[in-house]
Amino acid sequence: MYVVILAGGKGKRFWPYSRSGKPKQFLDITGAGSMLSVTYNRLRSLVGPDKMLLLTVRDQFELVKKELPEIPLDNIFAEPVGRNTAPSIAVAAAMIRSRGSDEPFLCCPADHVVQDTQEFNRVVRSAAEVAREREVLVTFGITPGYPATGYGYIEAGAKVEFPSSAGGKRKAAGEAGFLFAVERFCEKPDREKAAAYIRRGGFYWNSGIFMWRPSVFLEAWSKFLPAGQGPLESIEKSFMVPGPTQVIDREYANMPAISVDYGILEKAGNVVVIPVNLGWNDVGSWDALGDILAPDAAGNISAGKVEAIESSGNIIFNPRGTTAVVGIDNLIVVVDGEVVMICKRGDSQRVKELLDAMEAGGDKSLL
């Protein structure tokens, strides 16, 4: 088995702590170390550094090398231009195939929280066995704990059985002991629709964690994104010849810019889902800290020293300083050097709008 870490994001919703020079995955958001190093250490129990590939972008390459010096440089692919997840995962599949292997590989974002690592390891090994024995694209569906509106959903269809290598048939082991065909992928819903999904059952949060063999993924790539087939073949050939990266620079720019969900998974008929319960959170915005960090007696969640009077339900993030608050409730306060960001809890997804407006206005000094 190989492991592929997706580590090229910008983390705009974690501004101002996350910025272009050091985005979210390189920061200690939860107090456990940088998100990338925590992810690496979790995956290190599954494979060694030689079986770990890291996908990033070119301006983060030096950060990756510094953060994870154990990973061989040949195992780091830095996109010359951003093209979203489908092309980067296709390149990872081509890298593995160029090494003469068709072993299953796990795709895992660098900036998610997984609290139950023992269950995570168990389910990953189960998914690897499924991918090894069947021509399927395996997704990890998180059993929803509440009607979240910030996640896409996966609707499960019929249960799937698969032949074991020892003969006979058995069920693949997800959280409930089953593997399901994917009926459909659902866009992020409003609260009413999310609540309906929960009541109906059979819906799971789309974790963005996947498992498949290179040959299976690349067959889907050629079928659903044929415009990228020629560039990918050229890039794969370049992996076999050491030297300059001009071929990658030229051909990667010709790849289709699309996510793996939209480009492949929503179109393919061989996608399956393993339901899991991992204590998972995608840490997609400052509001997520309310789900993964413990509050104090007043319900405030904080990093750094906080002096609070008659204030409750706040998220206060100032790990290098002191924040004093009086008479405020249910706000998010983030301090990074000379920049302060304040919003209501529940609105932190909109922080990206701030950055987009600043960039559109030509002010990039704080990005």
LONUNU-947048 format. One record per residue (C-alpha): x, y, z. Coordinates in steps of 0.02 Angstrom, whole numbers, padded with zeros to 5 digits, always signed. Each point is the difference from the previous one (the first is absolute). Last residue first. Layout:
N
XYZ/...
END
This chain:
367
-00129+01888+00119/+00042+00155+00102/+00090+00099-00133/-00115-00055-00140/-00103+00159-00014/-00049+00009-00184/-00185+00024+00031/-00038-00172-00071/+00125-00075+00122/-00079+00087+00148/-00174-00054-00056/+00055-00181-00025/+00084+00002+00169/-00157+00063+00087/-00108-00125-00093/+00113-00140+00064/-00048+00054+00175/-00178-00048-00046/+00018-00178+00066/+00026+00085+00168/-00183+00050+00011/-00066-00129+00123/+00079+00086+00148/-00011+00186-00035/+00153+00086-00071/+00161+00084+00057/+00169+00002-00088/+00148+00092+00075/+00161+00035-00094/+00160+00079+00071/+00071-00163+00063/-00127-00137-00025/-00159+00019+00101/-00159-00099-00026/-00164+00040+00088/-00153-00108-00035/-00159+00059+00083/-00137-00091+00094/-00012+00119+00146/+00082+00165+00048/-00011+00090+00167/+00184+00036+00028/+00146-00075-00094/+00188+00002+00032/+00118-00091-00119/+00179-00042+00048/+00136-00051-00120/+00087-00130-00108/-00143-00126-00014/-00132+00131-00041/-00155-00098-00047/-00160+00043+00092/-00156-00104-00037/-00145+00070+00101/-00145-00088+00086/+00004+00114+00152/+00051+00172+00059/-00045+00079+00167/+00184+00042+00030/+00137-00087-00097/+00190+00007+00014/+00074-00117-00129/+00177-00067-00016/+00037-00091-00160/-00114-00120-00094/-00182+00008+00050/-00170-00080+00006/-00128+00091+00108/-00146-00099+00071/+00000+00092+00165/+00074-00147+00094/+00137-00019-00131/-00028-00080-00169/+00089-00156-00066/+00068+00003-00177/-00061-00104-00148/-00178+00053-00038/+00011+00184+00047/+00165+00009-00093/-00101-00034-00158/-00072+00177+00007/+00171+00065-00053/-00024-00079-00171/+00019-00164-00094/+00072-00103+00141/-00044-00156-00103/-00061-00088+00157/+00005-00185+00037/-00030-00086+00167/+00021-00158-00102/-00173-00069-00032/+00001-00088-00167/-00119-00052-00138/+00094-00080-00146/-00060+00068-00166/+00007-00074-00174/+00030+00078-00171/-00009-00113-00153/-00126+00098-00105/+00111+00150-00030/-00072+00172-00036/-00008+00081+00173/+00169-00077+00043/+00093+00061-00154/+00008+00185-00039/-00117+00069+00131/+00068-00098+00147/+00181-00003-00062/-00002+00189-00009/+00025+00089-00165/+00132+00096-00099/+00027-00106-00155/+00186-00029-00033/+00088+00108-00130/+00100+00096+00131/+00066-00168+00059/+00074-00030-00172/+00119+00147-00009/+00066+00002+00177/+00009-00189+00007/+00098-00007-00163/+00116+00139+00057/+00043-00096+00160/+00187-00022-00024/+00087-00167+00033/-00038-00180+00040/-00093-00100-00134/-00134-00121+00061/-00106+00137+00077/+00001+00090-00169/-00097-00144-00077/-00139+00028+00126/-00008+00185-00043/-00019-00038-00185/-00138-00126+00035/-00088+00127+00112/+00004+00134-00135/-00078-00119-00127/-00136-00064+00118/-00057+00168+00065/-00124+00035-00139/-00073-00173+00033/-00073+00052+00169/-00142-00124+00025/+00066-00156-00085/+00188+00030+00013/-00016+00049+00183/-00114-00148+00038/+00132-00119-00070/+00131+00096+00098/-00094-00029+00162/-00017-00186-00026/+00181-00022-00055/+00067+00103+00144/-00094-00106+00128/-00126+00084+00111/-00028+00083+00170/-00082+00166+00043/-00012+00132+00137/-00095+00158-00048/-00111-00025+00152/-00168+00004-00090/-00123+00001+00144/-00114-00150-00002/-00181-00033-00048/-00084-00168+00026/-00126+00070+00122/-00164+00086-00038/-00001+00108+00155/+00181+00054-00027/-00028+00042-00183/-00156+00100+00046/+00102+00100+00126/+00126+00040-00138/-00143+00057-00113/-00067+00119+00132/+00174+00064+00045/+00046+00045-00179/+00096-00132-00095/+00183-00013-00055/-00015-00090-00167/-00055-00182-00004/+00097-00147-00071/-00105-00144-00064/-00048-00182+00022/+00170-00056+00060/+00010-00189+00017/+00015-00051+00181/+00128-00089+00109/-00055-00073+00164/+00059-00043+00176/-00089+00146+00083/+00157+00108+00011/+00075-00073-00158/+00047-00182-00017/-00022-00078-00171/-00129-00138+00003/+00048-00178-00040/+00003-00119-00146/+00089-00162-00035/+00184-00016-00039/+00155+00042+00101/+00031+00156-00103/-00171+00060+00053/-00142+00017-00124/-00099+00163+00013/-00168+00046+00073/-00084+00166-00032/-00149+00073+00089/-00116+00098-00112/-00001+00189-00006/+00089+00127+00110/-00030+00186-00022/+00160+00099+00017/-00010+00174+00075/+00095+00163-00028/+00053+00089+00158/-00029+00175+00070/-00187-00019+00030/+00016-00124+00142/-00159-00088+00060/+00077-00081+00155/+00111-00149+00043/+00020-00059-00179/+00081-00170-00029/+00153+00047-00101/+00008-00077-00174/+00170-00061-00058/+00006-00024-00189/+00060-00154-00095/+00018+00001-00189/-00031-00177-00060/+00076-00134-00111/+00003-00126+00142/+00129-00103+00094/+00134+00128+00041/-00125+00140+00026/-00098-00105+00126/+00159-00051+00090/+00058+00180+00006/-00169+00052+00071/+00018-00126+00141/+00176+00063+00037/-00065+00179+00003/-00144-00052+00114/+00115-00075+00130/+00121+00146-00006/-00139+00126+00024/-00074-00102+00143/+00167+00008+00091/+00022+00184-00044/-00162+00052+00084/+00024+00190+00007/+00019+00036-00185/+00023+00186-00035/+00020+00058-00180/+00136+00111-00074/+00111-00111-00107/-00139-00074-00106/+00006-00190-00024/+00006-00102-00158/+00036-00183+00038/+00087-00103-00132/-00033-00176-00061/+00151-00090-00072/+00017+00001-00188/+00189+00011-00001/+00135+00012-00132/+00075+00161+00063/-00082+00097-00143/-00167-00066+00065/+00029+00086+00167/+00044+00165-00082/-00147-00016-00120/-00121-00023+00146/+00076+00154+00084/-00018+00097-00163/-00184-00049-00009/-00021+00059+00179/+00072+00170-00049/-00110+00009-00154/-00162-00037+00095/+00040+00109+00152/+00004+00177-00066/+00106+00067-00145/+00117+00121+00087/+00156+00039-00101/+00177-00071+00011/-00071-00138+00112/+00131-00062+00123/+00016-00189+00004/+00095-00068+00150/+00049-00184-00003/+00162+00032-00097/+00052+00114+00144/-00004-00149+00118/-00113+00031+00152/+00097+00007+00164/+00030+00187-00013/-00185+00032+00039/-00023+00181+00057/+00154+00071-00084/-00031-00089-00164/-00184+00048+00005/+00039+00183+00031/+00125-00002-00143/-00132-00069-00119/-00135+00124+00051/+00025+00119-00148/-00004-00147-00119/-00166-00072+00054/-00024-00159+00101/-00024-00186-00023/+00092-00113+00121/+00034-00183-00035/+00028-00127+00139/+00063-00174-00038/+00184+00046+00029/-00052+00092+00159/-00059-00163+00079/-00180-00059-00002/-00149-00022+00117/+00065+00067+00167/+00077+00146-00094/-00175+00053-00050/-00034+00075+00172/+00171+00079+00009/-00022+00079-00171/-00170+00070+00045/+00068+00076+00160/+00148+00072-00097/-00116+00077-00130/-00116+00075+00131/+00146+00082+00086/+00016-00054+00181/-00129-00062+00127/-00063+00170+00059/-00152-00002-00116/+00050+00128-00132/+00187-00033-00008/+00040+00066-00173/+00076-00079-00155/-00166-00067-00065/-00082+00172+00020/+00109+00101-00117/+00173+00073+00030/+00054+00131-00127/-00174+00013-00074/-00080+00032+00169/-00082-00102+00136/-00011+00092+00167/-00095+00141-00084/-00086-00096-00077/-00061-00175+00039/-00134+00003-00136/+00137+00026-00130/+00085-00167+00038/+00106+00007-00158/-00001-00186-00044/+00144-00099-00074/+00021-00141+00125/-00090-00153-00067/+00089-00147+00081/+00012-00159-00104/+00024-00165+00090/+00061-00157-00088/-00052-00179+00036/
END
